[in-house]
Amino acid sequence: NAGVTQTPKFQVLKTGQSMTLQCAQDMNHEYMSWYRQDPGMGLRLIHYSVGAGITDQGEVPNGYNVSRSTTEDFPLRLLSAAPSQTSVYFCASSYAPNLGYEQYFGPGTRLTVT
Amino acid sequence: AQKVTQAQTEISVVEKEDVTLDCVYETRDTTYYLFWYKQPPSGELVFLIRRNSFDEQNEISGRYSWNFQKSTSSFNFTITASQVVDSAVYFCALSAAGSARQLTFGSGTQLTVLP
């Protein structure tokens, strides 16, 4: 099993550009989520999904879009990048976090917006 | 609303010292789960332990131990005889049983173990 994979590992964008961060998991987990990690703030939830076709907003959803067409994939789209979106992005999956199952995290994508 | 507070931003100890990382949480749910994750300098997030709200039994795993106290809403993590390899950021997190939302994380504690 590859677990949770994310691409790219690093990305530099100019303000106003758009891009998609890819996330895939091969554990057949229904729950997937995107977090951003900023210094001193822990990880904050951007969007999450409880299954294919179902997504919902987390704590900091503005400027991001998601879709979940398959169980395996959960891409995160930056619509018009801003310097405030410079961060490390983590994708995670879980069998059932509301039942206490741990989340498995991808290796992260370090994004810089200039 | 859920909240996790890790008041210790940075801790520095000398190797072989014991160190305790504090975690205080807030939730209105009666069934919830608490987690500790480790983020070494390489950046990945590593799951360490899970505790549910009905199990206040403390746990020991090698040099690691966890003290869960519902009366004080705390879930503290102790490393005994610390080693340089323990240097990392440690996150405490909370998940509520009644919610499909994901984890609420604390802001993390940077632990540095000096040789």
Chai-1 contact restraints between the chains, C-beta under 6 A:
chainA,res_idxA,chainB,res_idxB,connection_type,confidence,min_distance_angstrom,max_distance_angstrom,comment,restraint_id
A,S33,B,Q102,contact,1.0,0.0,6.0,A-B,restraint_1
A,G40,B,S107,contact,1.0,0.0,6.0,A-B,restraint_2
A,M41,B,S107,contact,1.0,0.0,6.0,A-B,restraint_3
A,G42,B,F105,contact,1.0,0.0,6.0,A-B,restraint_4
A,G42,B,G106,contact,1.0,0.0,6.0,A-B,restraint_5
A,G42,B,S107,contact,1.0,0.0,6.0,A-B,restraint_6
A,G42,B,G108,contact,1.0,0.0,6.0,A-B,restraint_7
A,L43,B,F105,contact,1.0,0.0,6.0,A-B,restraint_8
A,L45,B,Q102,contact,1.0,0.0,6.0,A-B,restraint_9
A,Y48,B,Q102,contact,1.0,0.0,6.0,A-B,restraint_10
A,V50,B,A100,contact,1.0,0.0,6.0,A-B,restraint_11
A,P97,B,S95,contact,1.0,0.0,6.0,A-B,restraint_12
A,P97,B,Q102,contact,1.0,0.0,6.0,A-B,restraint_13
A,N98,B,A97,contact,1.0,0.0,6.0,A-B,restraint_14
A,N98,B,S99,contact,1.0,0.0,6.0,A-B,restraint_15
A,N98,B,A100,contact,1.0,0.0,6.0,A-B,restraint_16
A,G100,B,Y33,contact,1.0,0.0,6.0,A-B,restraint_17
A,G100,B,R50,contact,1.0,0.0,6.0,A-B,restraint_18
A,G100,B,N52,contact,1.0,0.0,6.0,A-B,restraint_19
A,E102,B,F47,contact,1.0,0.0,6.0,A-B,restraint_20
A,E102,B,R50,contact,1.0,0.0,6.0,A-B,restraint_21
A,F105,B,L45,contact,1.0,0.0,6.0,A-B,restraint_22
A,P107,B,E44,contact,1.0,0.0,6.0,A-B,restraint_23
A,G108,B,G43,contact,1.0,0.0,6.0,A-B,restraint_24
